[in-house]
Each structure stands twice: as structure tokens, then as C-alpha cells.
Amino acid sequence: MSSKISRWQGAGLVATTLLGTGVFILPQLTIVSSGSDSAIVWLLLTVVIMPVALVMGKLAASFPHAGGPAHYVEKAFGARLGRSLGLLFVCVVPFGAPAAMLITFTFFTGLTGITGPLLLICELITLFGLFLINRRGLKLSAVVQLGITIFIVTFVLALILTPTEQVSSPWQPRVPEVGPLLNGIGIAFWSFLGLEAITHLAEEFRWPRRDVMPAMVYGCLMVGGIYVATAILLLFYPSMTEIAIMGVAELKFGKAGAMLIGILGIAGGLAAVNVYLASLSRLLANFAQQGVLPATLGKKNKHGIPIWAITFILSIIAVMLVFTFITKLDLEALITAANGVFVLIYMATMFSAWRLLAKKYRLLVGIGLFLLTGIMWSIGIQMIYAVICFVVIANGLSTREWYVAKNRKLS
């Protein structure tokens, strides 16, 4: 049986990556920031993100490579910029992945009541579980994650369609206000970070040229629809519980409904971390094979999996989870800074698409760049983290090239 993944399994990977930790949390946050405009926030963002998804999908289909955006930038602008962009992904890991784990385990705490040191132990045990899952490859993960997405979609639809007599604050659409709309989009954009993850896995598809682009589009549409529906649901049924969607589920289906939301929240969050683990490990292995990173990270087991790269990424996450627990670190500002890294990566990908793809795609590229410029503006001063990381990495690679060239002359 082939270990390659299909179009719909790829769509499942996209959807679970984007839904992940945010599907039951982010709509609640956009309601806090944008009020009754939050449903329009999600609808608008879904429409606007499609050009970015289409361009990334076309690049992945045309140039399938484990390097993903780094490979496209290298083809368009040279090896140094491509490698610098690829290594920039690593700058997200220390903050983004632990934050995703912490949010995921919010649902775990809601189900079990476990907090403190015992919760940290559970998080670390889970990381070891992800290590075991990824030792044998992506096929099983793709099937499981498609199943998770189907369950989430089904349950959200059930929540929407199941009638109840209690409607505390019936929602009525209205003309949105620009300020709250922009605030909501700034938060909601986090839900579409991870769109590039599937580009690293293009070579895992049976037919990349045929299936990658539809997988990106189907996954994004699925995710956008779920977020819009969830935001509307929370507007119709306001809840005072810490995780509002669990309160709505309990209202409609009793405690079993709230428990199911908790289980799906945990599964979706871990699935998102799992996809990043798979994609980033292949990226690191690719750079190791090129000699940019230590050769050990490129070593593969008998299943063709870069096991040392996976171990390295999980070790970083584990260290940051422990550090966060000890210091009581607030990751909110750091997550925003991590958003800046993604915006920089996405913009570089769009610029490479301008050079690499046919001219008929330039309108899509231009729309994507317009969106990303707006997001960059909203992040503001915290973009400096991404810029500093990029400058340090680029200078480090330049110094390394100089050192290698000098040694060759001496020998």
C-alpha cells in the first residue's frame, strides 16, 4: 500500500493545521475585540486569504520540494536568501509551538481539572507520544487528522442545527465598523498561520501537480466556513464559561457535549502541532543534506523519517514548556512577534511567486501582498523580532560562506 497521501488527505492536513488550537478559542476572542462584527471578520478573512492559498498551492504544485517557501525564494532570489528564509521558520518554534500546546491543554484542564506540575508532566508525555507517532511516517497521521476534521465539522454543524429555546442575545448582522473589524482580523489571522506547512509536504502527495492546489483551497474553505459558523453560534448563544463553545455545547447536549468539545479541542490542537513537527523536520533535514545545518539532523530511520530533526524540534518545545512553567511567562506578545515571522515568510513567498509563476497569476500575487502588508502594519513594532531574526540568520550564513571559502583557499 502506498505511503503517499491523497488530495482529500492533504485537505485534511491543511484544515487540521489551521483549525488546530484556534477553532474553539479564536471566535470567542474576536467577539471580545469586534463584538457583533466578528462573523464578518471571519467571512472577510476567508475570502481575502484565498489568493495567498492559491499562490502557495500553485508554487507547491509546480515546484514540489521539502524546502517549501525557502525553496521558492532560493529559485527566485538565490541560495543565501532562500536558506535564510528557511532557517527563519526555526525562530517560530520556541514560542509558537509551546503556545499551541498550552492552549490545547486548556481543554485538557477543562476536562480533567489537572493543573500545575502534573499538567506539565502530561504535556511532556504527549510530546513523547508525538515522537512515537512520527517515527513511522505521515500516512497514519494524515488519515487520523482527516477524521478529526470531519468530526469537528460534523459537531459544529450539529450545534448550529440543534434547536433550543434559550437564545440570550439574538444576533443581527449590520454594517461593520472599520476599527473593530481591523482589530478582529488582527486576531483572526492567527487561524491561517500554518498555510505554508503543506508546501513542505508536497513531495508526500501521490500526484503533487494535480492535488496540492485543490488540497490548499478545499482546506481553507473548510476552515473558513467552520470559523464563520462558530462565530455566529457564539453570537446567538453567549456563554459566561471560560471556553464559551463548551458552554454552548452543554446548553444543547448536556455535559457530554461539553466533554466532546474538550476532546475535539485537544485532538485538533495536537494534530496542528503534529503537522508542524512533520513539515519542519523535513525542512531541517533538507538543510542538513545541503550542509547548512549539522549532518546529524539529516539522518533518516528505516522508514525514511528524519528522526533526529524530529527529536531536535520536540526538545526545543519541551524546554520552552518547562521554562514557561517556571517563569509563568505570558506568551501573548511573543505569539504576536511569531506572527511577524510568518508574515515575513509569506511576503517573501509572494515575491518569489511574482518571478516564478506565469504572468496570469500576478493579480493573485498582488492581492496577497496587499493583505500581508496590512497585517504587517497591524503588527507594528513587534515585526522587529522577525527582522532581527532574518538579519542575524543572513549574516550568519554570509559569515559561514566566507569562512568555508577562506579554508578552501588555505588548503
C-alpha positions in Angstrom: 0.0 0.0 0.0 1.3 3.4 -1.0 2.6 5.7 1.8 1.7 8.8 -0.2 -1.2 11.0 0.7 -4.2 11.9 -1.5 -5.9 15.2 -2.3 -8.5 14.9 0.4 -6.0 13.7 3.0 -4.0 16.8 2.1 -7.1 18.9 2.6 -7.4 17.3 6.0 -3.9 18.2 6.8 -4.4 21.8 5.8 -7.7 22.0 7.7 -6.4 20.4 10.9 -3.3 22.6 10.9 -5.4 25.8 10.6 -8.2 24.7 12.9 -5.9 23.3 15.5 -5.9 25.1 18.8 -7.9 28.0 17.5 -11.2 26.5 16.2 -12.9 26.7 19.6 -11.0 29.7 21.0 -10.4 32.3 18.4 -14.0 33.1 17.5 -14.5 33.9 21.2 -11.6 36.3 21.2 -12.8 38.0 18.0 -16.2 38.6 19.7 -14.4 40.3 22.6 -12.5 42.6 20.2 -15.1 43.1 17.4 -18.4 42.4 19.0 -21.2 41.6 16.5 -18.8 42.2 13.6 -16.9 39.0 14.4 -18.8 36.9 11.9 -18.0 39.4 9.2 -14.3 39.3 10.3 -14.1 35.6 9.6 -16.0 35.8 6.3 -13.8 38.6 5.1 -10.6 37.0 6.1 -11.6 33.7 4.4 -12.3 35.5 1.2 -9.1 37.5 1.3 -6.8 34.6 2.3 -7.8 32.6 -0.8 -5.3 34.4 -3.2 -2.5 33.6 -0.8 -3.6 29.9 -0.6 -3.9 29.7 -4.4 -0.5 31.1 -5.0 1.1 28.9 -2.4 -0.7 25.9 -3.8 0.4 26.7 -7.4 4.0 27.1 -6.2 3.9 23.8 -4.3 2.3 22.0 -7.3 4.9 23.5 -9.8 7.9 23.1 -7.6 7.3 20.2 -5.1 10.1 20.3 -2.6 10.6 19.7 1.1 12.0 23.2 1.4 8.6 24.8 0.7 8.8 28.6 0.7 12.6 28.5 1.3 13.0 26.6 -2.0 10.8 29.0 -3.9 12.8 32.0 -2.6 16.0 30.3 -3.5 14.9 29.7 -7.0 13.8 33.3 -7.4 16.4 35.2 -5.5 19.4 32.9 -4.8 20.6 30.4 -2.3 21.5 32.8 0.6 18.1 34.4 0.8 16.3 31.0 0.4 18.3 29.4 3.1 17.9 32.5 5.4 14.1 32.3 4.9 14.1 28.5 5.6 16.0 28.9 8.8 13.6 31.7 9.8 11.0 29.0 10.4 13.0 27.7 13.3 12.5 31.1 15.0 8.8 30.3 15.4 9.3 27.0 17.1 10.4 28.3 20.6 7.2 30.4 21.0 4.5 29.3 18.6 4.6 25.5 19.2 4.7 25.7 23.0 1.9 28.3 22.9 -0.2 25.9 20.8 0.5 23.1 23.3 -0.5 25.4 26.2 -3.8 26.4 24.5 -4.5 22.8 23.7 -4.1 21.8 27.3 -6.6 24.5 28.3 -9.2 22.0 27.1 -7.4 19.2 28.9 -7.7 21.2 32.2 -11.3 21.9 31.4 -12.0 18.1 31.2 -9.8 16.8 34.0 -9.2 19.8 36.3 -5.4 19.0 36.2 -3.2 22.0 36.7 0.3 22.8 37.9 3.3 20.4 37.8 1.1 17.4 36.9 -0.2 19.3 33.8 3.4 20.0 32.7 4.1 16.2 33.0 1.1 15.4 30.9 2.3 17.9 28.2 5.8 16.3 28.2 4.3 12.8 27.9 2.3 14.0 25.0 5.4 15.3 23.2 6.9 11.8 23.6 3.7 10.3 22.1 4.1 12.6 19.1 7.6 11.4 18.7 6.4 7.8 18.6 3.7 8.6 16.0 6.1 10.3 13.7 8.7 7.6 13.7 6.8 5.6 11.1 5.8 8.4 8.7 2.9 10.6 7.7 0.3 8.2 6.3 -1.3 7.3 9.6 -1.2 10.9 10.8 -2.9 12.1 7.6 -5.8 9.6 8.0 -6.3 10.4 11.6 -6.2 14.1 11.1 -8.8 14.0 8.3 -11.0 12.1 10.7 -10.5 14.8 13.3 -11.5 17.5 10.8 -14.6 15.6 9.8 -15.6 15.2 13.5 -15.1 18.9 14.2 -17.2 19.9 11.1 -19.9 17.5 12.0 -20.2 18.6 15.6 -20.2 22.3 14.8 -23.0 21.7 12.3 -24.9 19.7 14.9 -24.5 22.6 17.4 -25.9 25.0 14.8 -28.8 22.9 13.6 -29.9 21.6 17.0 -32.8 23.8 18.2 -33.0 25.2 21.8 -35.5 27.5 23.5 -32.7 29.6 25.1 -31.4 32.5 23.0 -30.0 35.1 25.3 -29.0 37.7 22.6 -30.2 37.1 19.1 -27.6 38.3 16.6 -28.5 40.7 13.8 -25.9 41.4 11.0 -25.1 45.1 10.5 -22.7 47.3 8.6 -19.3 46.7 10.3 -17.2 49.4 11.9 -13.7 49.7 10.5 -11.8 49.8 13.8 -13.3 46.7 15.5 -13.1 44.9 12.1 -9.4 45.5 11.9 -8.9 44.5 15.5 -10.7 41.3 14.9 -8.8 40.5 11.7 -5.5 41.1 13.5 -6.5 38.3 15.9 -8.2 36.0 13.4 -5.2 36.0 11.1 -3.5 33.6 13.6 -6.0 30.9 12.4 -4.5 30.9 8.9 -0.9 30.7 10.1 0.3 27.3 9.0 -1.0 27.6 5.5 2.6 27.1 4.3 3.0 23.8 6.2 1.5 21.8 3.3 4.1 23.2 0.9 6.9 21.3 2.8 4.9 18.1 2.3 4.2 18.5 -1.4 6.5 15.5 -2.2 4.4 13.3 0.1 1.4 13.6 -2.4 0.8 10.9 -4.9 0.3 13.5 -7.7 1.6 16.9 -6.4 0.8 18.8 -9.6 -2.8 17.6 -9.6 -3.6 17.5 -5.9 -1.7 20.1 -3.9 -3.5 23.2 -5.1 -7.0 21.8 -4.6 -6.0 20.5 -1.2 -4.9 24.0 -0.2 -8.2 25.5 -1.5 -10.5 22.9 0.0 -8.8 23.0 3.3 -9.0 26.8 3.5 -12.7 26.9 2.5 -13.5 24.2 5.1 -11.7 26.1 7.8 -13.2 29.5 6.9 -16.7 28.0 6.9 -16.2 26.4 10.3 -14.9 29.7 11.8 -17.8 31.7 10.4 -20.3 29.2 11.7 -18.7 29.1 15.1 -18.6 32.9 15.5 -22.3 33.1 14.5 -23.1 30.3 17.0 -21.4 32.2 19.9 -23.2 35.4 18.9 -26.5 33.7 19.2 -25.7 31.8 22.4 -23.5 34.0 24.6 -21.8 32.0 27.4 -20.1 33.0 30.6 -17.9 29.9 30.8 -14.2 30.2 30.3 -14.3 28.4 27.0 -17.6 29.8 25.5 -18.1 27.0 23.0 -18.1 24.4 25.8 -20.9 26.4 27.4 -23.0 26.3 24.2 -22.3 22.6 23.8 -23.5 21.9 27.4 -26.6 24.0 26.7 -27.5 21.9 23.7 -26.2 18.5 24.5 -25.6 18.5 28.3 -22.3 17.7 29.9 -21.5 15.1 27.2 -21.5 17.9 24.6 -19.0 20.0 26.6 -16.8 16.9 27.1 -16.9 16.2 23.3 -15.8 19.8 22.6 -12.9 19.3 25.1 -11.8 16.1 23.4 -12.0 17.7 19.9 -10.1 20.7 21.1 -7.3 18.6 22.4 -7.2 16.4 19.3 -7.3 19.3 16.9 -4.5 21.2 18.7 -2.3 18.1 18.9 -2.9 17.5 15.2 -1.7 21.0 14.3 1.5 20.5 16.3 1.9 17.2 14.7 1.8 18.6 11.1 4.3 21.3 12.1 6.6 18.7 13.5 6.4 16.7 10.3 6.9 19.6 8.0 9.6 21.4 9.9 11.6 18.2 10.5 11.7 17.7 6.7 12.8 21.3 6.2 15.7 20.9 8.8 16.7 17.6 7.2 16.8 19.2 3.8 19.1 21.9 5.0 21.3 19.3 6.8 21.7 17.5 3.5 22.8 20.7 1.9 25.4 21.2 4.6 23.8 24.3 6.0 22.9 22.6 9.3 24.7 19.7 11.1 24.6 16.5 9.1 23.0 14.6 12.1 19.7 16.4 11.5 19.5 14.9 8.0 19.8 11.3 9.1 16.8 9.1 8.5 15.5 5.9 10.0 14.5 2.8 8.1 11.1 4.4 7.4 12.8 7.4 5.7 11.9 9.7 8.6 14.4 12.4 9.7 14.3 11.2 13.3 17.0 13.4 14.7 15.3 16.5 13.3 12.1 15.5 14.9 13.9 14.9 18.2 15.6 18.4 18.0 12.2 20.2 17.4 10.5 18.3 20.2 13.4 19.1 22.6 13.0 22.8 21.9 9.3 22.6 22.6 9.9 20.6 25.8 12.5 23.1 27.1 10.2 26.0 26.4 7.2 24.3 28.1 9.4 23.9 31.3 10.7 27.4 31.0 7.2 28.8 30.6 6.0 26.9 33.6 8.9 28.0 35.8 8.8 31.7 34.8 5.0 32.0 34.4 5.8 33.6 31.0 3.0 35.3 29.2 3.3 34.2 25.6 0.7 36.6 24.1 3.3 39.2 23.0 5.7 36.5 21.8 2.9 35.0 19.7 2.3 38.3 18.0 6.1 38.5 17.3 5.9 35.0 15.9 3.1 36.2 13.6 5.5 38.7 12.3 7.9 35.9 11.3 5.1 34.2 9.3 4.1 37.5 7.6 7.7 37.9 6.5 7.8 34.4 5.2 4.5 34.7 3.4 5.5 38.0 1.8 8.8 36.5 0.6 6.9 33.6 -0.9 4.6 36.0 -2.8 7.5 37.9 -4.2 9.1 34.7 -5.4 5.8 33.7 -7.0 5.9 37.0 -8.9 9.1 35.8 -10.5 8.5 32.1 -10.8 4.8 31.8 -11.9 3.2 32.8 -15.2 2.1 36.4 -15.5 -1.6 35.4 -15.3 -1.0 34.7 -11.6 0.3 38.2 -10.8 -3.1 39.6 -9.9 -3.5 36.9 -7.2 0.1 37.7 -6.0 -0.7 41.4 -5.8 -3.8 40.8 -3.8 -1.9 38.5 -1.4 0.8 41.1 -0.9 -1.8 43.8 -0.2 -3.3 41.6 2.5 0.0 40.8 4.1 1.1 44.4 4.1 -2.0 45.3 6.0 -1.2 42.5 8.5 2.4 43.7 8.9 1.1 47.2 9.6 -1.2 45.9 12.3 1.7 44.0 14.0 3.7 47.2 14.0 6.8 47.4 16.2 6.7 43.7 17.0 7.8 43.0 13.4 11.2 43.9 14.7 11.6 40.3 16.1 11.2 38.8 12.6 13.5 41.4 11.1 16.2 40.9 13.7 16.0 37.1 13.3 16.3 37.4 9.5 19.3 39.7 9.7 21.1 37.5 12.2 20.5 34.4 10.1 21.5 36.1 6.8 24.7 37.5 8.4 25.5 34.1 10.0 25.2 32.3 6.6 27.3 35.0 4.9 30.0 34.6 7.6 29.8 30.8 7.2 30.3 31.1 3.4 33.3 33.4 3.9 34.8 31.0 6.4 34.4 28.0 4.2 35.8 29.9 1.2 38.8 31.0 3.2 39.5 27.4 4.4 39.4 26.2 0.8 42.0 28.8 -0.2 44.3 27.8 2.7 44.0 24.1 1.8 
